[in-house]
Amino acid sequence: MKQFIYLFIILNNLTLLGQVNYSGFIDKYPIELSADINTSGKSYGVYVYTAYDDPIVLEGKLEKEKLIIFEKNSKENKSASMTFEKFNLDSESIEGIWKDLKNGKELKITLSKKSEIGDGIIQKTSIGDRYFRIVADDQTVSEIKIFQKKTDKLIQKLKVDCQFRGVHCISTGDFNFDGITDFSIFESSYAGPNTSSLYFLYNPKTKKYFESGFSGTSLEFDAKRKRIIETNQCCGGSSVTTAEYKVIKNKMILEKERCFKWSEKKQELVERKVSECR
């Protein structure tokens, strides 16, 4: 993996047009590029310089055959662009221009189609000296790989069965409120806004992550109160159940549940007995 800039582009929403993977160069610097192309044209991505392995998020748009993606700095201002004037999913090779938007410096991009992504799709989120890649097949994530930045040493592999979301599969947070950053992977979406994720906690003794066993629908983590809040909606939002948990020895302990039902008379959700939401 060393000596490469890894780039992954997600063009989200609507129907998937295709998936392609490339290898090549920006000027004399070798790169790898993977892309999911959707009919919406809106683009999201991430890349890293392997000397540092710090993910840099990209946003852009595909209009007809012109693909432009922008790199943003810490102030969310566009700092660089990558432009492909004649982007075609069926082409065996593509060319483009990388441009520094501050000083106008331009470098040529030359890419050729490849059959494999290698060690997986890099994620936009990292933790300290570690970064993540996911291995996906047929829109399902089968494995998480955790690497050390700069050295690209493989630290850990975790088997999963989750829904593919491109560079947005991995998120971070302190899920057991111990002051140490953990990570999660998006698992699945269900009816309405309901979602689920798998949560992995960090063990400072082993310096490895382990699956927490935390489960629930659309979990949110209140760091101030040190509570986990679950929200489950059904029937077009006319029935909502919430639950609140505390964490004891890395276990979710239920403290209270609430049920809300839509009232036609009051035209709002009204609290009911929990049994009425089951």
C-alpha positions in Angstrom: 0.0 0.0 0.0 2.9 2.4 0.6 3.7 5.0 -2.1 0.1 5.3 -3.0 -2.6 8.0 -2.6 -5.9 6.1 -2.1 -9.1 7.8 -3.3 -12.7 6.6 -3.1 -15.6 8.5 -4.6 -19.2 7.9 -3.7 -21.8 9.5 -6.0 -24.9 9.0 -3.8 -28.7 8.8 -4.2 -31.0 7.3 -6.7 -30.0 4.4 -9.0 -26.5 3.0 -9.1 -25.0 3.3 -12.5 -21.9 1.2 -11.8 -18.8 0.6 -9.8 -15.2 1.0 -11.1 -11.7 0.8 -9.7 -8.6 2.5 -11.1 -4.9 2.7 -10.5 -2.5 5.3 -11.9 -0.8 8.6 -11.2 -1.2 12.2 -10.1 1.8 13.6 -11.8 4.6 11.2 -10.7 2.7 10.1 -7.6 1.0 6.7 -7.8 -2.7 6.6 -6.8 -5.6 4.2 -6.6 -9.2 5.3 -7.1 -12.6 3.6 -6.6 -15.9 5.0 -7.6 -19.6 4.3 -7.2 -21.6 6.3 -9.7 -25.3 7.1 -9.2 -27.8 9.0 -11.3 -28.1 11.9 -8.8 -24.7 13.2 -9.8 -23.9 14.4 -6.3 -20.5 13.1 -5.2 -18.8 12.3 -1.9 -15.4 10.8 -1.4 -12.2 10.6 0.7 -8.5 10.3 0.0 -5.3 10.0 2.0 -1.6 10.6 1.4 0.1 7.4 2.5 2.9 9.3 4.2 0.3 10.3 6.8 -2.9 8.2 6.1 -5.2 11.0 7.4 -8.4 10.8 5.4 -9.4 14.0 3.5 -13.1 14.3 2.6 -14.2 15.2 -1.0 -17.4 16.5 -2.4 -18.5 17.2 -5.9 -20.8 16.5 -8.8 -21.1 14.6 -12.1 -22.7 16.5 -14.9 -23.0 14.7 -18.2 -19.4 13.5 -18.7 -17.7 16.0 -16.5 -16.8 14.9 -12.9 -15.5 17.6 -10.5 -14.7 16.8 -6.9 -13.4 19.3 -4.3 -11.1 18.9 -1.3 -12.0 21.0 1.7 -9.7 22.4 4.5 -10.4 22.6 8.2 -12.5 25.7 7.7 -14.7 23.8 5.2 -13.4 25.9 2.3 -12.6 24.3 -1.0 -8.8 23.9 -1.3 -8.2 21.7 -4.3 -10.1 20.0 -7.1 -9.9 17.0 -9.3 -11.6 17.3 -12.8 -12.3 14.6 -15.3 -13.6 16.3 -18.5 -14.6 13.0 -20.2 -15.6 10.6 -17.5 -17.0 7.4 -18.8 -17.7 4.2 -16.7 -16.9 2.0 -19.7 -13.5 3.5 -20.5 -10.5 1.4 -19.7 -8.5 4.6 -18.9 -9.4 8.2 -17.9 -7.4 11.4 -17.6 -8.0 14.5 -15.5 -6.4 17.5 -13.7 -5.6 18.0 -10.0 -5.6 21.7 -9.1 -4.6 23.7 -6.0 -7.3 26.3 -5.8 -5.0 28.7 -3.8 -2.0 29.0 -6.0 -3.5 27.5 -9.2 -0.9 24.7 -9.5 -2.1 21.9 -11.8 -1.0 18.2 -12.0 -2.1 15.6 -14.5 -4.1 12.6 -13.4 -3.8 9.3 -15.5 -5.8 6.3 -14.4 -6.4 2.7 -15.8 -9.2 0.4 -14.8 -8.4 -2.4 -12.3 -10.4 -5.4 -11.2 -9.8 -5.3 -7.4 -9.7 -2.6 -4.7 -6.9 -4.4 -2.8 -7.1 -4.0 1.0 -10.6 -2.5 0.9 -12.3 0.9 0.6 -10.8 3.5 2.9 -13.3 5.3 5.3 -13.6 9.0 5.8 -13.3 8.6 9.6 -10.1 7.7 11.5 -9.0 7.5 15.2 -5.6 8.7 16.3 -2.9 6.7 14.6 -5.4 4.3 13.1 -7.5 4.3 10.0 -10.2 2.0 8.6 -10.9 0.1 5.4 -14.0 -2.0 4.6 -14.2 -5.0 2.3 -17.5 -5.1 0.4 -19.1 -7.5 -2.1 -22.5 -7.1 -3.7 -23.4 -4.1 -1.6 -22.6 -6.0 1.7 -19.7 -5.3 4.0 -18.0 -8.5 5.1 -14.9 -7.2 6.9 -13.4 -4.2 8.7 -9.6 -3.8 8.5 -7.8 -1.5 10.9 -4.4 -0.1 9.8 -1.7 1.9 11.5 -1.1 5.3 9.8 2.2 5.9 8.1 3.4 2.3 8.4 0.2 0.7 6.9 0.6 -2.2 9.4 -2.6 -4.3 9.6 -3.6 -4.1 13.3 -6.9 -5.9 13.3 -9.6 -7.6 11.1 -13.3 -7.9 12.1 -15.9 -10.0 10.3 -19.3 -8.3 9.9 -22.4 -8.5 7.7 -23.6 -5.0 7.1 -25.1 -2.7 4.5 -22.6 -1.0 2.2 -22.5 2.8 2.5 -19.3 3.6 0.7 -16.9 5.8 2.6 -19.6 6.5 5.3 -19.8 3.0 6.8 -17.6 3.8 9.9 -18.4 6.4 12.6 -16.7 7.2 15.9 -17.7 8.1 19.4 -17.3 7.2 23.1 -20.1 4.6 23.3 -19.4 3.3 26.8 -18.5 6.7 28.2 -15.1 5.7 29.5 -13.3 8.6 27.8 -11.8 6.5 25.0 -12.9 6.8 21.4 -14.7 3.7 20.0 -16.1 3.1 16.5 -19.3 1.8 14.9 -20.3 0.5 11.5 -23.7 1.1 9.9 -25.6 -2.2 9.9 -28.9 -1.7 8.2 -31.9 0.6 7.5 -35.4 -0.4 8.2 -38.9 1.0 7.8 -39.0 4.8 8.0 -36.0 6.4 9.7 -35.1 3.3 11.8 -31.5 2.1 11.5 -29.1 -0.1 13.3 -25.3 -0.2 13.8 -22.7 -2.5 15.3 -20.6 -0.9 18.1 -17.0 -1.8 18.8 -15.3 -0.7 22.1 -11.6 -0.2 22.6 -9.8 -2.3 25.2 -6.7 -0.3 26.3 -5.1 -3.4 27.7 -5.1 -5.4 24.5 -5.1 -2.3 22.3 -7.8 -3.9 20.2 -11.5 -3.4 19.6 -14.3 -5.8 20.5 -18.0 -6.0 19.6 -20.0 -4.5 22.4 -23.2 -6.3 22.0 -25.0 -3.0 22.2 -28.2 -3.3 20.2 -31.3 -1.2 19.5 -32.9 1.0 16.9 -31.4 4.4 16.0 -29.3 4.6 19.1 -28.0 8.0 20.2 -25.3 8.6 22.9 -25.7 11.4 25.4 -22.1 12.0 26.6 -23.2 14.7 29.2 -25.7 12.4 31.0 -23.9 9.2 30.0 -27.1 7.6 28.7 -28.0 5.7 25.5 -31.3 6.7 23.9 -33.2 4.4 21.6 -36.0 5.6 19.3 -38.2 3.3 17.3 -40.8 4.7 14.9 -43.5 2.8 13.0 -46.8 3.3 11.1 -45.6 6.5 9.4 -44.5 8.1 12.6 -47.9 7.7 14.4 -46.3 5.3 16.9 -43.0 6.1 18.7 -41.2 4.2 21.4 -38.2 5.5 23.2 -35.9 3.8 25.7 -33.1 5.0 27.9 -30.2 2.9 29.0 -27.2 3.4 31.3 -23.9 1.5 30.8 -22.6 -0.7 33.5 -19.5 -2.9 32.8 -20.0 -2.4 29.1 -23.6 -3.6 29.2 -26.7 -1.6 28.3 -29.1 -1.5 31.3 -32.6 -0.4 30.6 -33.8 2.4 32.9 -37.1 3.5 31.3 -39.3 3.2 28.3 -41.9 5.6 26.9 -44.7 5.2 24.3 -46.2 8.0 22.1 -49.3 7.7 19.9 -50.6 10.1 17.4 -53.8 11.9 18.5 -56.1 13.0 15.7 -57.9 15.2 18.2 -54.8 17.0 19.5 -52.9 16.7 16.2 -49.7 15.6 18.0 -48.0 12.7 19.6 -49.4 11.9 23.0 -47.8 9.7 25.6 -49.5 6.3 26.3 -48.9 3.2 28.2 -45.8 1.3 26.9 -47.9 -1.7 26.1 -49.9 0.3 23.6 -46.8 0.6 21.4 -46.0 -3.1 21.3 
